[in-house]
Amino acid sequence: MPSVASKAFREPESCEFCEHTKEVDKVTNISPNEFLEFYSKPFRPVVVADGATNWSALQTFSFNFFKELHQKVQLDKSEVKNCQFFPYKTDFKYLSEVFNMSESRANLEPGEKPWYVGWSNCNENSGKVLQQYYSKPYFLGNNSEDIALSWIFMGGPGFGAQMHVDNVHYPSWQAQLKGKKLWRLAPPPECYLSCHKMEVIVEPGEIIAVDTNKWYHQTIVLPGEISITIGAEFD
């Protein structure tokens, strides 16, 4: 997930982590041990195609759902200050402005300004509400801790996050709940000659797991409906 600043000054990576990865696998019914051995430990990105297919969030999460939740939960000043908000290329300065946009813009109607934003949910009450609609991905298993802080990304076609690398503590998973998103992954610059760039499309019900501290990544929302994702770090 994003951080306040990407790794502007970072130690060079050993290219062993990416030398043998040429594409992003799509798998189903993968056990926690298989996930750990073949993907998590070797820092190999993967899409688990049945990762979120039984979550009620697929039917429930929408712009209006998050708007109503935001209006119900009153954030204190420390939460407003500490909860991260990423406006990307929009004109929004605060999350509250997102939920005050016109209905036509929220619905991505022709002629309206496009938008794509991301934010961290660090309010305990809203977190409890969200967790009624999703669960820790089944492939993480009992020995893996799903970090409580969740991230939501939402917006229309053509937008997304620019190519970057994160500065967070752990690898991340991100579940696609609405729309489709193209992920572009690239090795760090020092590994360009020995590792491959990759692309994968993540569709509703699928979860991508990737160490965003090592893999540079860019996302693009594909044509169609609004894209809504939720994700978190895991160890």
ABEGO torsion letter per residue (X at the ends): XBBABBBABBBBBBAAAAAABABBBBBBGBBAAAAAAAAAAAGBBBBBAAAAAABAAAAABBAAAAAAAAAABBBBAAAAAABBBBAEABABABAAAAAABBAAAAAGBBGBBBBBBBBBBABAAAAAAAAAABBBBAAAEAABBBBABBBBBBEBBGBEBBBBBBBBABBBBBBBABEBBBBBBBBBAAAAAABBBBBBBBBBGBBBBBBAAABBBBBBBBBEBBBBBBBBBBX
